[in-house]
Amino acid sequence: MLENLDKIRSKFSEELKAIDSNDKLEKLRVAFLGKKGLVTEELKNIKNLANDVKKVAGKELNILKNEIEAAIAQYQKTLEEMEYQKEIDNAEVYDYSIPSEKPVGTLHPISIVQKQIEDIFKTMGFVIEDGLEIQTEYNNFEAVNIPKNHPARDMQDTYYLENGQILKTHTSAAQNTIMKKYGAPNPGETLKVLFPGRCFRNENLDASHENTFFQLEGMMIGEDISISNLIYFMRVLLTEVFERDVKVRLRPGYFPFVEPGFELDINCEICGGDGCTTCKNTGWIELLPCGMIHPNVLSMGGIDPEKYTGFAFGLGLTRLAMMKYNIKDIRLFNGGNLKQLKQFVK
Ligand code: FA5
């Protein structure tokens, strides 16, 4: 009996050496440990042995069975490694530094318009700043002259975080930090900053309202800045983006952080002003609120309102992209449907 076990052991070792696939390994397992396998047959024979050798034979058989099981498990890992090595050896080698023949992606329409405006304003001496998306209530509201319990807070349905901070509702939330960062301009100079960013409001969604949208804010501060400077920059912005004159209207608008304040609306490019779902049948899209920075806001930013004046505007960048690319519904931008988005961008 014990001699038999040694033979089985050697036979198994010999046959294992020739195995080069999982299928063959499984067949080998069945041949030794399966229902009619060599080890199983020996186990069945134990009952026929004399009582004094039964115990030793049983013990030795179990040792052999465990050895074979362990060897198979170990060999499975070896096969996996061999397989992996084979894949590596056969893998195509890529040189990732070679530019692809076709561009595999494009910029998002909003990024394209943003970049275009940044380029225009950089040539006019503006610096570009990046505002935080998570903001303090102070920066988002108090620092732009909207104290606690001010009714203007209701105009911007706000997402509050558990730690008391908020998702910024407008890019104006960066005004105070930027004023403090740069300080008042030197005599004869101006501070000109552009700060685009993603904003969040708990809106009822429709063709022109998203809960996540982009604004692009601009601010110019100096000793002699007036509404004519403001109108000049607004005009440059729109003609450069549309590459033609577009019909706009300027009307008074209320924002606690500007005085006076204006709403600049653009004639709806989707319907040409006739009225459609995008413009809610008004023929106009609210696009570019602006105004002269309120003295309180300058003071809170550490700039003397007796000496300096400035303008600020808060462009609805997502809506501008809608008008530029004739996109009827704002929800398309965040919808993630690349096929739809690609048709607007070359
Ligand atoms: C503001 O957010 C002011 N901070 C803008 C400002 C800056 C005024 C500086 C004066 C001086 P308003 O809430 O109107 O204003 O938003 C500005 C623009 O963002 C709107 O004209 C619109 O084009 C865009 N906008 C506002 N809410 C949404 C929304 N839910 N979805 C898409 N665009 C929006």
Residues whose N, C-alpha, C, O or C-beta is under 5 A from the ligand:
A	BS01	FA5	T169 H170 S172 E203 S208 H209 E210 F213 F255 V258 E286 L287 L288 P289 C290 G291 A312 F313 G314 L315 G316 R319
